[in-house]
Amino acid sequence: MKVKQFDREIHNIILIHVARTWERIRLEQPHKAMPSDNIASANCVIPEIAYVIYKTKVIQKLINYDKDDKDDWSWSKMTNGYADFSDTYIEQYAHEIIHDHYLGTHN
């Protein structure tokens, strides 16, 4: 079933971007520990963040996009200018979640 394959691929892309964002934030604060070590973050925190992003209206609309729909779908339109590309949207959202819910700071 192609829809399930596409669904899984989108989830995996989100997972990679969240992991990259987590690591980038960790490297930006070399003398401050992250709330989870690398193994724990890979097993639970990063997949949890990825799932939150995966379930957003924007990603679900992308997954269920109907080419015949006259909705004129675009990242900028769907995110109210929040991001122009999927990787930017995912990494910005992951950055906010990590700072707000795991570090207690927002940059």
VEXNULUM-425207 format. One record per residue (C-alpha): z, y, x; residue in three letters; residue number from 1. Coordinates in nm, 4 decimals, decimal comma. Last residue first. Example, Ala and Ser with C-alpha at 12.3 -4.5 7.8 and 13.67 -1.06 7.14 Angstrom:
BEGIN
@zz=0,7140	yy=-0,1060	xx=1,3670	dodo=SER	nulo=2
@zz=0,7800	yy=-0,4500	xx=1,2300	dodo=ALA	nulo=1
! end
This chain:
BEGIN
@zz=2,2231	yy=3,1124	xx=1,5162	dodo=ASN	nulo=107
@zz=2,4639	yy=2,9526	xx=1,2710	dodo=HIS	nulo=106
@zz=2,7906	yy=2,8028	xx=1,3794	dodo=THR	nulo=105
@zz=2,9991	yy=2,5209	xx=1,2346	dodo=GLY	nulo=104
@zz=2,8538	yy=2,2752	xx=1,4849	dodo=LEU	nulo=103
@zz=2,7712	yy=1,9883	xx=1,2491	dodo=TYR	nulo=102
@zz=2,7081	yy=2,1390	xx=0,9082	dodo=HIS	nulo=101
@zz=2,5781	yy=2,4922	xx=0,9649	dodo=ASP	nulo=100
@zz=2,4429	yy=2,4614	xx=1,3203	dodo=HIS	nulo=99
@zz=2,2884	yy=2,1186	xx=1,2734	dodo=ILE	nulo=98
@zz=2,1566	yy=2,2014	xx=0,9253	dodo=ILE	nulo=97
@zz=2,0014	yy=2,5295	xx=1,0385	dodo=GLU	nulo=96
@zz=1,8330	yy=2,3722	xx=1,3423	dodo=HIS	nulo=95
@zz=1,7023	yy=2,0855	xx=1,1276	dodo=ALA	nulo=94
@zz=1,5452	yy=2,3365	xx=0,8855	dodo=TYR	nulo=93
@zz=1,3819	yy=2,5278	xx=1,1696	dodo=GLN	nulo=92
@zz=1,2618	yy=2,2013	xx=1,3272	dodo=GLU	nulo=91
@zz=1,1130	yy=2,0681	xx=1,0034	dodo=ILE	nulo=90
@zz=0,9426	yy=2,3945	xx=0,9065	dodo=TYR	nulo=89
@zz=0,8038	yy=2,4473	xx=1,2566	dodo=THR	nulo=88
@zz=0,6728	yy=2,0908	xx=1,2702	dodo=ASP	nulo=87
@zz=0,5115	yy=2,1280	xx=0,9273	dodo=SER	nulo=86
@zz=0,3282	yy=2,4497	xx=0,9980	dodo=PHE	nulo=85
@zz=0,3374	yy=2,8069	xx=0,8643	dodo=ASP	nulo=84
@zz=0,7103	yy=2,8363	xx=0,8199	dodo=ALA	nulo=83
@zz=0,9572	yy=3,0169	xx=0,5974	dodo=TYR	nulo=82
@zz=0,6777	yy=3,2201	xx=0,4319	dodo=GLY	nulo=81
@zz=0,7918	yy=3,1223	xx=0,0843	dodo=ASN	nulo=80
@zz=0,8232	yy=2,7590	xx=0,1957	dodo=THR	nulo=79
@zz=0,5584	yy=2,6126	xx=-0,0371	dodo=MET	nulo=78
@zz=0,3238	yy=2,9105	xx=0,0060	dodo=LYS	nulo=77
@zz=0,3500	yy=2,9077	xx=0,3853	dodo=SER	nulo=76
@zz=0,3078	yy=2,5326	xx=0,4017	dodo=TRP	nulo=75
@zz=0,0011	yy=2,5383	xx=0,1746	dodo=SER	nulo=74
@zz=-0,0889	yy=2,3901	xx=-0,1662	dodo=TRP	nulo=73
@zz=-0,3671	yy=2,5453	xx=-0,3737	dodo=ASP	nulo=72
@zz=-0,2275	yy=2,4031	xx=-0,7024	dodo=ASP	nulo=71
@zz=-0,5684	yy=2,2981	xx=-0,8413	dodo=LYS	nulo=70
@zz=-0,4683	yy=1,9322	xx=-0,8250	dodo=ASP	nulo=69
@zz=-0,7603	yy=1,7105	xx=-0,7256	dodo=ASP	nulo=68
@zz=-0,6182	yy=1,6654	xx=-0,3774	dodo=LYS	nulo=67
@zz=-0,2950	yy=1,5294	xx=-0,5273	dodo=ASP	nulo=66
@zz=-0,0004	yy=1,5813	xx=-0,2986	dodo=TYR	nulo=65
@zz=0,2793	yy=1,3277	xx=-0,3468	dodo=ASN	nulo=64
@zz=0,3875	yy=1,3197	xx=0,0171	dodo=ILE	nulo=63
@zz=0,3333	yy=1,6937	xx=0,0601	dodo=LEU	nulo=62
@zz=0,5248	yy=1,7745	xx=-0,2603	dodo=LYS	nulo=61
@zz=0,8064	yy=1,5489	xx=-0,1402	dodo=GLN	nulo=60
@zz=0,8114	yy=1,7355	xx=0,1908	dodo=ILE	nulo=59
@zz=0,8347	yy=2,0772	xx=0,0247	dodo=VAL	nulo=58
@zz=1,0828	yy=1,9712	xx=-0,2445	dodo=LYS	nulo=57
@zz=1,3217	yy=1,8484	xx=0,0191	dodo=THR	nulo=56
@zz=1,3995	yy=1,4745	xx=0,0350	dodo=LYS	nulo=55
@zz=1,2590	yy=1,4305	xx=0,3874	dodo=TYR	nulo=54
@zz=1,4721	yy=1,7216	xx=0,5109	dodo=ILE	nulo=53
@zz=1,7919	yy=1,5567	xx=0,3880	dodo=VAL	nulo=52
@zz=1,6693	yy=1,2213	xx=0,5232	dodo=TYR	nulo=51
@zz=1,6055	yy=1,3682	xx=0,8681	dodo=ALA	nulo=50
@zz=1,9572	yy=1,5130	xx=0,8766	dodo=ILE	nulo=49
@zz=2,1057	yy=1,1734	xx=0,7915	dodo=GLU	nulo=48
@zz=1,8795	yy=0,9974	xx=1,0466	dodo=PRO	nulo=47
@zz=1,9995	yy=1,2405	xx=1,3182	dodo=ILE	nulo=46
@zz=2,3673	yy=1,1985	xx=1,2334	dodo=VAL	nulo=45
@zz=2,3811	yy=0,8191	xx=1,1954	dodo=CYS	nulo=44
@zz=2,2497	yy=0,5948	xx=1,4706	dodo=ASN	nulo=43
@zz=2,0868	yy=0,8512	xx=1,6977	dodo=ALA	nulo=42
@zz=2,3900	yy=1,0812	xx=1,6774	dodo=SER	nulo=41
@zz=2,6234	yy=0,7928	xx=1,7518	dodo=ALA	nulo=40
@zz=2,4270	yy=0,6951	xx=2,0634	dodo=ILE	nulo=39
@zz=2,3895	yy=1,0495	xx=2,1964	dodo=ASN	nulo=38
@zz=2,7533	yy=1,1460	xx=2,1412	dodo=ASP	nulo=37
@zz=2,8502	yy=1,3102	xx=1,8152	dodo=SER	nulo=36
@zz=2,9936	yy=1,6571	xx=1,7467	dodo=PRO	nulo=35
@zz=2,7992	yy=1,7977	xx=2,0426	dodo=MET	nulo=34
@zz=3,0022	yy=1,8841	xx=2,3493	dodo=ALA	nulo=33
@zz=3,0050	yy=2,2285	xx=2,5069	dodo=LYS	nulo=32
@zz=2,9401	yy=2,2917	xx=2,8749	dodo=HIS	nulo=31
@zz=2,5636	yy=2,2386	xx=2,8598	dodo=PRO	nulo=30
@zz=2,5086	yy=2,4475	xx=2,5436	dodo=GLN	nulo=29
@zz=2,1314	yy=2,4993	xx=2,5235	dodo=GLU	nulo=28
@zz=2,0764	yy=2,1356	xx=2,6251	dodo=LEU	nulo=27
@zz=2,2539	yy=2,0071	xx=2,3146	dodo=ARG	nulo=26
@zz=2,0519	yy=2,2427	xx=2,0936	dodo=ILE	nulo=25
@zz=1,7270	yy=2,1114	xx=2,2417	dodo=ARG	nulo=24
@zz=1,8486	yy=1,7527	xx=2,2005	dodo=GLU	nulo=23
@zz=1,9271	yy=1,7997	xx=1,8311	dodo=TRP	nulo=22
@zz=1,5900	yy=1,9750	xx=1,7781	dodo=THR	nulo=21
@zz=1,4026	yy=1,6913	xx=1,9446	dodo=ARG	nulo=20
@zz=1,5923	yy=1,4357	xx=1,7347	dodo=ALA	nulo=19
@zz=1,5127	yy=1,6316	xx=1,4171	dodo=VAL	nulo=18
@zz=1,1449	yy=1,6482	xx=1,5129	dodo=HIS	nulo=17
@zz=1,1313	yy=1,2738	xx=1,5783	dodo=ILE	nulo=16
@zz=1,3014	yy=1,1894	xx=1,2480	dodo=LEU	nulo=15
@zz=1,0644	yy=1,4182	xx=1,0565	dodo=ILE	nulo=14
@zz=0,7652	yy=1,2388	xx=1,2069	dodo=ILE	nulo=13
@zz=0,9228	yy=0,9027	xx=1,1189	dodo=ASN	nulo=12
@zz=0,9772	yy=1,0111	xx=0,7573	dodo=HIS	nulo=11
@zz=0,6146	yy=1,1266	xx=0,7330	dodo=ILE	nulo=10
@zz=0,4977	yy=0,7920	xx=0,8717	dodo=GLU	nulo=9
@zz=0,7125	yy=0,6000	xx=0,6231	dodo=ARG	nulo=8
@zz=0,5666	yy=0,7928	xx=0,3273	dodo=ASP	nulo=7
@zz=0,2128	yy=0,7460	xx=0,4607	dodo=PHE	nulo=6
@zz=0,2728	yy=0,3689	xx=0,4829	dodo=GLN	nulo=5
@zz=0,4266	yy=0,3643	xx=0,1330	dodo=LYS	nulo=4
@zz=0,1250	yy=0,5514	xx=-0,0080	dodo=VAL	nulo=3
@zz=-0,1207	yy=0,3203	xx=0,1681	dodo=LYS	nulo=2
@zz=0,0000	yy=0,0000	xx=0,0000	dodo=MET	nulo=1
! end
